[in-house]
């Protein structure tokens, strides 16, 4: 008789946020069971544990080094197989392609992706002293970045630019008005997320005064 499979009872919006987070900051082991999530923020991983009622301990990677981080490991065959059905694979960083994400849950997936491998940045323009914002998502796979851009554009009515940076990563970049649209749709009230980026997204939404036109936002 096969062993009974433990269910994690992860569903709804938080499920797709977690899929986005694992897509960016997670790793599927080759044993068909373990999923590892890495973050520099131990409190964030505690938040994930609490949200999904996980009992796993949070460990440390590269202790004492400049790249010190924390990780949370989930051991569950059913959830692992679900992630495979979505399109994730072990050693996914360079081979990641399109994923099977429901359109109605895509914004939660996107928020998880941004919280993992994204950057929300604010700065002051040196010539006109105007406040500027950008949102970037990074990946080692161009096919994945192109797919992401192709899904986001019709869904949120915004347009980004894809380029390769000095670290040899592919970057999907959105300017200030497009970043506002992402913040509005993805970082809604009481959403699950990384507190630091939730705060930045809220500041981004509150800072748009007098910005009414953009070639990257369309109806």
N, C-alpha and C positions, 0 to 999 in steps of 0.2 A: 504494500500500500504506500503511495507517495506521501511524503511529509506534508502536513498542512502549511500553507503559505500564509504568513502574517501580512495583514493588510495595514497600510499606514493611514487610510481614511483621509488622504489629501485630495481635495477636490475644489472645484469652483475657481474663482479669480486667483486665490493664493496658489493653487496648483500651477497655473500658467506663469505666475511670477517666479515660482521656484524653478520651472523649466528654463526660463530666461536666465536666471542666476546660474544654474548649472551649465547652460550653454556657454556662458562667458567665464565664470570662475570655478567651474566644476570639472570633474574628471571621472570617467567611468573606467573602473579597473577591468582587466582582462578575465577576471574570475567569474563574470556574469552575475555578480551580486552586490559589490561595493560601489558606492558613489561618494566622492570626496568633494567638499566645498571649501575653498580657501579664501581667507580675507585677512587684511591687516587689522581689522576691527573685531576684537573678541566679543564686545558687547553686541555687535550685530549678529554674530553667530549664536549668542545666547537668545537673542530675539527670535531667530529662526527656530531654535530648539523649542522655545515656549509656544510659538505659534502652531507648530506641527506636533507638539507633544512627544518630542524625541527624548530618549534617555541617554543617548550617546554622549561621551565626554568630548570636550573640545581640547585638542592637542596643539602643540606648537611645532612650527617648522623653522629651521635655520636660526635657532636660538642664539641671541647675542650678535647676530650679523645685521648688516644694513638692510637686508631683505627679509628680516624676521616677519613671520606671519602666523596665523592660527588656522586650524582646519577642523572641520566637522565631517565625520564619516557616517554615512547611512548604509546599513546592510539590509537589503530587501530585494529578493529576486523579482517579485511582481512589479515593484516600482522601476527596477532596472530594465525589465522587459518593456514596460510602458515607455521609458525614455528611448529605447531602441526603436519602438514603433513610431515615435515622433521624428526620428531621423538622426539621433545622436549615436555616436560610436566611440569606442576607446581610441585614444590618441587622435582626438578630433581636431586639434588646433589648426592643422594645415589642410585637412581633408573635409572640413565642414561644408555642407552644401545647403540646399533648401530644406526647410523643416515643415512638418505637418502641424501648423498652428491654426486653430479656428479663428476666423476673422473677428468674431465677437470677443475673443480673449486676447487679441494681439497686443493691445495697449498694456496689459498686465505683463505679458511676455517681454515686451519692449522695455518696460521699467526694470525688470529683472536683469535684462541685458545691459542696460545703462548703469545700474548699480554695480554690476560686475566689471565690465570692460568699457565703460563709458566715462565721459568727462563733461561736466557742466562748468563753464568758465565765464567769469565776468572781468572786464578790464575797462580802462578809460582810454578813449582814442587820443593819441598824442597831438593831433592837429586841431580837432574841434572840441576836445574835452567832453565828448559825449560818451555816455555809458554804453558799452558793447557787451553782447553775450554770444556764446557759441556752444554747441553741443556736438560732441564727437563720440563715435563708437569705433572701436578698434578690433581687428581680427587678422589672423595669419592667412585666412582664406579669402581670396578675391571673389570666388564664386558665391560664398555666403554673403559677403558685403553687397555684391550686386543684387542678389535675391532680396536682401533686407531693404535696399533702396527701392526696388521695384514694388514691394508690398506696401511700404510706408507711403509712397507718393500718392497713389489713388485713395488710400485709406484716410490719411490725414490732410490731403490736399496741400502737401508741401514738397519741396524739391531740395535735395542735398547734392553734395559733390563728393566724388570718390577719388582718393589719391593715395600714394604710397609715401610713408614718412621715412625719416632717417634711420629708424629702428627696423626697417624692412617690414613694417606692418601696414595693412590696408586700413584706411580711415574713411569713414562716412561722416562728413561734416555738414552741420546745419547752422545757418546764420541766426541772427537775433530774433527775427519774426518767426522763423520756422521752429526755433528752440522754444518760443513761447507756446506754439501749438502743441508741441510734444509735452511740455510741462502741464498744459491745461488738460490734455486727454489722459496722460499716464500717471501724473502725480496728483490724483484727486484726494479729497478729504478722507482721512483715516485709512489710506492705503497702506499696505505692507511695503516696507522699503528701508533702505539705508538712511538713517536720520540725517546725516550730513547732506545727502543729495536731495532729500525731501525739502530741507531748508533752502538749498540753492534754487530748486525749482519754484518754490513759493516766492522767493525774492525776485526771481526772473519774471514771474507773472505780475508782481506788484510794481515793477520798474518801467513798464512800457507806457510812457506818456508821450504823446505826439508822434508815435511811430504808426503810420497808417498804410504805408505802401511798401511792397516788397516783391521782387521778381521770383522769390522762392515760395511764396504763399499764393494760392490761386483758388478760385471757387469751382 
